[in-house]
Amino acid sequence: MTTPEKTPLHIRMHADDNVAIVVNDGGLPAGTVFPDGLVLVDAVPQGHKVALSDFAEGDAVTRYNVTIGFAARALPKGSWISEAVLRMPAARELEGLPIATRKAPVMAPLEGYTFEGFRNADGSVGTRNILAITTTVQCVSGVVEHAVKRIKSELLPQYPNVDDVVGLEHTYGCGVAIDAPGAEIPIRTLRNITQNPNFGGQAMVVSLGCEKLQPARLFPKGSIPILSGADPAHVCLQDDGHVGFQSMIDSIMRTAEVQLKALNARQRETCPASDLVVGVQCGGSDAFSGVTANPAVGYATDLLVRAGATVMFSEVTEVRDGIDQLTSRAANADVAEAMIREMAWYDAYLTRGGVDRSANTTPGNKKGGLSNIVEKAMGSIVKSGSSAITGVLLPGEKLKQKGLIYAATPASDFICGTLQLAAGMNIHVFTTGRGTPYGLAECPVIKVATRNDLARRWHDLMDVNAGRIASGEASIEDVGWELFKLMLDVASGRKTWAEHWKLHNALTLFNPAPVT
């Protein structure tokens, strides 16, 4: 990302930082002189850190006004501060944290913003009108996949108000200890995804018959409207009435047509922005994630909260090193303690597996300039904006309140998206610096690029280019407002690039082993 004159540029996030990142595409060679007089001792790749002062061995290296590491040896001003010359600091202890000490800034309500959505009987609002076919067990996935292809090609064109048909396929349901500790997580995840607002209460269920996860267990009577009474939306492949494979497909298609007719009768109506349920996530992150895209998302998050909407941020494995920043923003002590419990679970998980938190970051993160998880955490947290954190969701749980919510999920793109869908997300915002062809079949995904170069190269995969912030063409506020207004457009039916190309990841459940 360079200016038209290709002036060497670096960005320092806080006045007290002693490192900055190189902005220019392709990085800069040794000997480069910046406008402020800084001279590069080493060649420094784009997004990587340069020393703004001399370091003695053991000196703290500071970015975001946070110590992200300690110099492993003496380093002169202008040096490349890479992972190789940093020692990572210990994780912040989970005792003695600030609890609800930081008051959120007073922000006026944001009124008058609306979108065109599908109002559901339970009061939720869909941004899409989709027929979902839920499966109870992995054994039926092949049959459902075949049936979905037939439904899309033969039936869906007859119902123009229905956007899509998706099979909620997974690898769970049998051959597992169905009553083991932690088994409630994948079960409630499947149950709650089936009730996602984008499915309009018309999802159907395909089971095998002999699986451990029986439909009655997945959907206890009264837990979901479609399975009450005679279960008109349930197809069991082992039923005596099915003679041969084709009869199974015919049965699924007959049931699907009933559901499609009901969905097709629905019409979009004007809904307030407060009906948005937005999940924010980052993947394929780089050093610009915390400079451009994530701060812009954070600004949009504040706008959404001001409008009365719900925003979820997540990724336990990424925010653990910023836990003090989160507990201080908690609305009350109960919210703070809930976040601490999730971080303690993660610490115990790492101990049990014999690994440490340095496993996150990925090779791609490091290539993009993120030296370790402390630095990555600082850039990840800014997606949450500045509002008070009003609630915490356990994996697979359904939202019961509005505002800024911490949804406890792993950082894996696939699992995080799945669990946010279960919570009730109706629109997803995904930022990336290295690039990833991520998408969800169940929900529109707005993709935000952190760098001009990525936005240029992946021009038909990125919906918003936040790289303009680094190159001085736009401000965080500009891109935040752009993103907020784009969410309203997408919620009203405008397609994202992920939807255009049908970039859909598989449903991925999270079933951790019990913590002892």
Residue pairs with C-beta under 8 A, 6 or more apart in sequence:
1 9
1 23
1 24
1 25
1 46
1 451
1 452
1 453
1 467
1 470
1 471
2 9
2 23
2 24
2 25
2 471
3 9
3 471
3 472
6 24
7 35
8 22
8 24
8 28
8 32
8 33
8 34
8 35
9 22
9 23
9 24
9 34
9 470
10 20
10 21
10 22
10 23
10 34
10 38
10 50
11 20
11 21
11 23
11 291
11 470
12 19
12 20
12 52
13 20
13 63
13 64
13 65
13 290
13 291
14 62
14 63
14 64
14 65
16 62
16 65
17 52
17 62
17 63
17 64
17 65
18 51
18 52
18 53
18 55
18 60
18 61
18 62
19 49
19 50
19 51
19 52
19 61
19 62
19 63
19 81
20 49
20 50
20 52
21 47
21 48
21 49
21 50
21 287
21 288
21 291
21 369
22 28
22 44
22 45
22 46
22 47
22 48
22 50
23 46
23 470
23 471
24 46
25 46
25 452
25 453
26 45
26 46
27 43
27 44
27 45
27 46
27 48
28 40
28 43
28 44
29 40
29 43
30 40
30 41
30 42
30 43
31 39
31 40
32 39
32 40
33 39
33 40
38 50
38 52
38 77
38 78
39 78
40 50
40 78
40 80
41 76
41 77
41 78
41 79
41 80
42 78
42 79
42 80
43 80
44 50
44 80
45 367
45 369
46 369
46 451
46 453
47 286
47 287
47 288
47 368
47 369
47 433
47 451
48 80
48 81
48 82
48 287
48 369
49 61
49 63
49 80
49 81
49 82
49 287
49 369
49 371
50 78
50 79
50 80
50 81
51 75
51 76
51 77
51 78
51 79
51 81
52 77
53 77
54 74
54 75
54 76
54 77
55 61
55 71
55 74
55 75
55 76
55 79
56 71
56 74
57 71
57 72
57 73
57 74
58 70
58 71
59 70
59 71
60 67
60 69
60 70
61 67
61 68
61 69
61 70
61 71
61 81
61 86
62 68
63 375
63 378
64 290
64 375
64 378
64 379
66 374
66 378
67 89
67 374
68 86
68 89
68 371
68 372
68 374
68 375
68 378
69 86
69 87
69 88
69 89
69 371
69 372
69 374
69 375
70 86
70 87
70 89
71 85
71 86
71 87
72 84
72 85
72 86
72 87
73 85
75 81
75 85
79 85
81 371
82 371
83 366
83 371
83 372
86 371
86 372
88 358
88 372
88 373
88 374
89 374
91 320
91 321
91 347
91 357
92 321
92 323
92 324
94 323
94 340
94 343
94 344
94 347
97 323
97 324
97 327
97 328
97 336
97 340
98 324
98 327
98 328
99 327
99 328
99 330
99 333
99 336
99 337
100 327
100 328
100 329
100 330
100 331
100 332
100 333
100 335
100 336
101 328
102 328
102 329
103 388
104 329
104 386
104 387
104 388
105 386
107 302
107 305
107 306
107 387
108 306
109 306
109 307
109 308
110 273
110 303
110 306
110 307
111 307
113 272
113 273
113 307
113 484
113 488
114 270
114 271
114 272
114 273
114 488
115 127
115 270
115 271
115 273
115 275
115 276
115 487
115 488
115 489
115 491
115 492
116 268
116 269
116 270
116 271
116 491
116 492
116 493
117 125
117 126
117 127
117 268
117 269
117 271
117 275
117 426
117 491
117 492
118 125
118 126
118 127
118 128
118 129
118 197
118 198
118 200
118 266
118 267
118 268
118 269
119 125
119 269
119 271
120 126
120 197
120 200
120 201
121 201
121 225
122 201
124 197
124 275
124 277
124 424
124 426
125 197
125 271
125 275
125 276
125 426
126 196
126 197
126 198
126 199
126 200
126 426
127 197
127 198
127 276
127 426
127 427
127 443
127 444
127 490
127 491
127 492
127 493
128 163
128 164
128 198
128 426
128 443
128 444
129 161
129 162
129 163
129 198
129 200
129 263
129 266
130 162
130 163
130 164
130 165
130 166
130 198
130 199
130 200
130 263
130 441
130 442
131 151
131 162
131 164
131 165
131 166
131 199
131 202
131 203
131 204
131 256
131 259
131 260
131 263
132 165
132 166
132 167
132 168
132 193
132 194
132 196
132 199
132 203
132 204
132 442
133 144
133 147
133 148
133 165
133 166
133 167
133 168
133 203
133 204
133 205
133 206
133 252
133 256
134 168
134 190
134 193
134 194
134 203
134 204
134 205
134 206
134 218
135 141
135 144
135 167
135 168
135 169
135 170
135 173
135 205
135 206
135 207
136 173
136 205
136 206
136 207
136 208
136 211
136 213
136 214
136 215
136 218
137 172
137 173
137 174
137 207
137 208
137 211
137 212
137 213
138 169
138 170
138 171
138 172
138 173
138 174
139 173
139 174
139 208
139 211
140 206
140 207
140 208
140 237
141 167
141 169
141 170
143 206
143 237
143 245
143 248
143 249
143 252
144 167
144 169
144 206
144 252
145 167
145 169
146 249
147 167
147 206
147 248
147 249
147 252
147 253
147 256
148 165
148 166
148 167
150 249
150 253
151 165
151 252
151 253
151 256
151 260
152 164
152 165
154 253
155 253
155 256
155 257
155 260
156 162
156 164
156 165
156 260
158 260
159 260
159 261
159 263
159 264
160 264
161 263
161 264
161 265
161 266
161 267
162 260
162 263
162 264
164 441
165 256
165 260
166 441
166 442
166 504
168 190
168 193
168 194
168 203
168 442
168 507
169 506
169 507
170 186
170 190
170 506
170 507
170 508
170 509
171 509
172 186
172 190
172 213
172 509
172 511
173 211
173 212
173 213
174 208
174 210
174 211
174 212
174 213
175 212
176 183
176 212
176 511
177 183
178 212
178 213
178 217
180 514
181 513
181 514
182 511
182 512
182 513
182 514
183 511
184 396
185 394
185 395
185 396
185 509
185 510
185 511
185 512
186 396
186 509
186 510
186 511
187 213
187 217
187 218
187 396
188 396
188 397
188 398
188 422
189 395
189 396
189 418
189 419
189 422
189 509
189 510
190 218
190 422
190 509
191 218
191 219
191 223
191 224
192 396
192 397
192 398
192 422
192 423
192 424
193 418
193 421
193 422
193 442
193 507
194 203
194 205
194 219
194 224
195 201
195 203
195 224
195 398
195 424
196 421
196 422
196 424
196 425
196 426
196 442
196 443
197 277
197 424
197 426
198 426
198 442
198 443
199 442
200 262
200 263
200 266
201 225
201 226
202 226
202 233
202 259
202 262
202 263
203 226
203 233
203 259
204 226
204 233
204 234
204 235
204 252
204 255
204 256
204 259
205 215
205 218
205 219
205 226
205 227
205 231
205 233
205 234
205 235
206 234
206 235
206 236
206 237
206 252
207 214
207 215
207 234
207 235
207 236
207 237
208 236
208 237
208 238
209 236
209 237
209 238
209 239
210 238
215 227
215 231
215 234
215 236
219 227
221 227
221 228
222 228
226 232
226 233
227 233
227 234
232 255
232 258
233 255
233 258
233 259
234 255
235 248
235 251
235 252
235 255
237 248
241 247
241 251
242 248
242 251
268 492
268 493
272 307
272 308
273 304
273 307
273 308
273 309
273 488
274 307
274 308
274 309
274 402
275 309
276 304
276 307
276 309
276 310
276 426
276 427
276 487
276 488
276 491
277 309
277 310
277 312
277 399
277 423
277 424
277 425
277 426
277 427
278 301
278 304
278 309
278 310
278 311
278 312
278 425
278 426
278 427
278 428
278 429
278 487
279 311
279 312
279 314
279 407
279 416
279 417
279 420
279 421
279 423
279 425
279 427
279 428
279 429
280 297
280 301
280 311
280 312
280 313
280 314
280 383
280 384
280 428
280 429
280 430
280 431
281 313
281 314
281 315
281 383
281 413
281 416
281 417
281 420
281 428
281 429
281 430
281 431
282 289
282 293
282 294
282 315
282 318
282 379
282 380
282 383
282 430
282 431
282 432
283 413
283 430
283 431
283 432
283 436
283 438
284 364
284 365
284 432
284 433
284 434
284 435
284 436
285 361
285 365
285 368
285 370
285 376
285 379
285 380
285 431
285 432
285 433
285 434
285 450
286 364
286 365
286 367
286 368
286 369
286 370
286 433
286 434
286 450
286 451
287 368
287 369
287 370
287 375
287 379
287 433
288 368
288 369
288 433
288 450
288 451
288 467
288 470
289 370
289 379
289 380
289 431
289 432
289 433
289 450
290 378
290 379
290 380
290 382
291 379
291 450
291 469
291 470
292 450
292 451
292 466
292 467
292 468
292 469
292 470
292 476
292 479
293 431
293 432
293 433
293 448
293 449
293 450
293 464
293 466
294 379
294 380
294 382
294 383
294 431
294 450
295 382
295 469
295 476
295 480
296 448
296 464
296 466
296 469
296 476
296 479
296 480
296 483
297 382
297 383
297 385
297 429
297 431
297 448
297 480
297 483
298 382
298 383
298 384
298 385
298 386
298 480
299 385
299 476
299 477
299 479
299 480
299 481
299 483
300 385
300 429
300 480
300 481
300 483
300 484
300 487
301 311
301 313
301 383
301 384
301 385
301 387
301 404
302 385
302 386
302 387
302 480
303 480
303 481
303 484
304 310
304 311
304 484
304 487
305 311
305 385
305 387
305 403
305 404
308 402
309 402
310 399
310 401
310 402
310 403
310 405
310 424
311 384
311 385
311 403
311 404
311 405
312 393
312 399
312 405
312 406
312 407
312 420
312 423
312 425
313 319
313 381
313 383
313 384
313 404
313 405
313 406
313 407
314 406
314 407
314 408
314 409
314 411
314 416
314 419
314 420
315 380
315 409
315 410
315 411
315 416
316 342
316 343
316 345
316 346
316 408
316 409
316 410
316 411
317 346
317 357
317 360
317 410
317 411
318 360
318 373
318 376
318 377
318 380
318 411
319 326
319 377
319 380
319 381
320 343
320 346
320 347
320 357
320 373
320 377
321 357
321 373
321 374
321 377
321 378
322 377
322 378
322 380
322 381
323 339
323 340
323 343
325 381
326 336
326 339
326 381
326 389
326 406
327 336
327 339
327 340
329 384
329 386
329 387
329 388
329 389
330 336
330 339
330 388
330 389
331 388
331 389
331 390
331 391
335 389
335 390
335 391
335 392
335 406
338 392
338 406
339 389
339 392
339 406
339 408
342 392
342 394
342 406
342 408
345 512
345 515
348 515
349 512
349 515
350 356
350 357
350 359
352 513
352 515
352 516
357 373
358 372
358 373
360 373
360 376
360 411
361 370
361 371
361 372
361 373
361 376
364 434
365 376
365 434
367 434
368 433
368 434
370 376
370 379
383 431
384 404
384 406
385 404
387 403
387 404
388 403
388 404
389 404
389 405
389 406
390 401
390 402
390 403
390 404
390 405
391 400
391 401
391 403
391 405
391 406
392 405
392 406
392 407
392 408
393 399
393 405
393 406
393 407
393 408
393 423
394 408
395 408
395 409
395 419
395 510
395 512
396 419
396 422
396 510
397 422
397 423
398 422
398 423
398 424
399 405
399 423
399 424
405 423
407 419
407 420
407 423
409 415
409 416
409 419
409 420
409 510
410 416
410 510
412 508
413 430
413 436
413 438
413 505
414 505
414 506
414 508
415 508
415 509
415 510
417 428
417 438
417 440
417 505
417 508
418 507
418 508
418 509
418 510
419 510
420 428
421 440
421 442
421 443
425 443
426 443
426 491
427 443
427 444
427 446
427 487
427 490
427 491
428 440
428 443
428 444
428 445
428 446
429 445
429 446
429 448
429 483
429 487
430 438
430 445
430 446
430 447
430 448
431 447
431 448
431 449
431 450
431 466
432 438
432 447
432 448
432 449
432 450
432 454
433 449
433 450
433 451
433 454
434 454
435 449
435 454
435 457
435 458
435 461
437 461
437 498
437 501
437 503
438 445
438 447
438 498
438 503
438 505
439 445
439 498
439 499
439 501
439 502
439 503
439 504
439 505
440 498
440 504
440 505
441 502
441 504
444 490
444 491
444 495
444 496
444 498
444 499
445 496
445 498
445 499
445 503
446 463
446 464
446 483
446 486
446 487
446 490
446 496
447 461
447 462
447 463
447 464
447 496
447 497
447 498
448 462
448 463
448 464
448 465
448 466
448 483
449 455
449 458
449 462
449 464
449 465
449 466
449 467
450 466
450 467
451 467
451 470
452 465
452 467
452 468
452 470
452 471
453 467
454 462
454 467
455 462
455 465
455 467
460 497
460 500
460 501
461 497
461 498
461 501
461 503
462 497
463 486
463 496
463 497
464 479
464 482
464 483
464 486
466 479
468 474
468 478
468 479
469 475
469 476
469 478
469 479
486 494
490 496
497 503
498 504
